[in-house]
Amino acid sequence: MAFLKLIVFGGIGLTIIYLSLSVYSASLRRERLEKDYDADPVPGQTRDAFVATGMAAYRASLRPRLLLLVYVVPVAVGAVIVYVINTN
């Protein structure tokens, strides 16, 4: 029963961390795109369109997928710790 609680609350905690990092990373990217447009405006394109295009490219990039490691790394580390402790 304790192991089930660990899985449920650990999953909730990791989900909160993932969502926080995801929102933070996207906001940093959006801010950078806005600053880039303000520094060198693109003729014929509005600021909102420039930012929307940049955010679409961001969502298709590798960085948002790397945030999924928030789930993988703790589980892998926990599995390795359990394995090492049980083999000794």
Phi, psi and omega per residue, in radians:
M1 nan -0.680 3.127
A2 -1.133 -0.637 3.122
F3 -1.131 -0.669 3.103
L4 -1.136 -0.712 3.079
K5 -1.093 -0.708 3.108
L6 -1.061 -0.769 -3.136
I7 -1.136 -0.790 -3.100
V8 -1.160 -0.928 -3.096
F9 -1.237 -0.558 3.040
G10 -1.143 -0.717 3.088
G11 -1.123 -0.697 3.101
I12 -1.133 -0.774 3.128
G13 -1.095 -0.785 3.123
L14 -1.142 -0.601 3.098
T15 -1.163 -0.713 3.093
I16 -1.097 -0.762 3.114
I17 -1.107 -0.766 3.139
Y18 -1.073 -0.820 -3.129
L19 -1.119 -0.697 3.118
S20 -1.099 -0.824 3.118
L21 -1.127 -0.654 3.140
S22 -1.129 -0.809 3.125
V23 -1.138 -0.734 -3.132
Y24 -1.112 -0.794 -3.133
S25 -1.116 -0.737 3.123
A26 -1.149 -0.652 3.138
S27 -1.203 -0.630 3.067
L28 -1.114 -0.729 3.134
R29 -1.132 -0.769 3.127
R30 -1.082 -0.743 3.124
E31 -1.102 -0.713 3.114
R32 -1.127 -0.716 3.100
L33 -1.102 -0.716 3.114
E34 -1.113 -0.733 3.114
K35 -1.159 -0.679 3.104
D36 -1.093 -0.724 3.140
Y37 -1.189 -0.702 3.141
D38 -1.145 -0.602 -3.140
A39 -1.276 -0.648 -3.097
D40 -2.524 1.447 -3.102
P41 -1.063 2.456 3.103
V42 -1.534 2.143 -3.134
P43 -1.130 2.363 3.102
G44 1.446 0.115 -3.134
Q45 -2.344 2.301 3.117
T46 -1.346 2.855 3.127
R47 -1.086 -0.740 -3.133
D48 -1.104 -0.697 3.118
A49 -1.174 -0.692 3.116
F50 -1.093 -0.795 -3.133
V51 -1.176 -0.712 3.129
A52 -1.097 -0.711 3.103
T53 -1.145 -0.736 3.122
G54 -1.150 -0.667 3.123
M55 -1.219 -0.601 3.074
A56 -1.130 -0.701 3.086
A57 -1.162 -0.637 3.110
Y58 -1.113 -0.787 -3.124
R59 -1.124 -0.458 3.134
A60 -1.553 -0.072 -3.076
S61 -1.485 -3.104 -3.092
L62 -1.368 -0.515 -3.032
R63 -0.976 -0.828 3.123
P64 -1.114 -0.537 3.111
R65 -1.259 -0.549 3.108
L66 -1.162 -0.425 3.103
L67 -1.141 -0.346 3.086
L68 -1.159 -0.248 3.069
L69 -1.128 -0.233 3.048
V70 -1.039 -0.562 3.106
Y71 -1.481 -0.681 -2.987
V72 -1.296 -0.818 -3.023
V73 -1.089 -0.872 3.139
P74 -1.091 -0.649 3.122
V75 -1.165 -0.744 3.130
A76 -1.136 -0.756 3.121
V77 -1.099 -0.764 3.097
G78 -1.070 -0.728 3.127
A79 -1.131 -0.707 3.126
V80 -1.161 -0.722 3.114
I81 -1.078 -0.797 3.115
V82 -1.085 -0.737 3.129
Y83 -1.089 -0.830 -3.107
V84 -1.132 -0.725 -3.135
I85 -1.154 -0.680 -3.091
N86 -1.378 -0.356 3.131
T87 -1.518 -0.254 3.127
N88 -1.640 nan nan
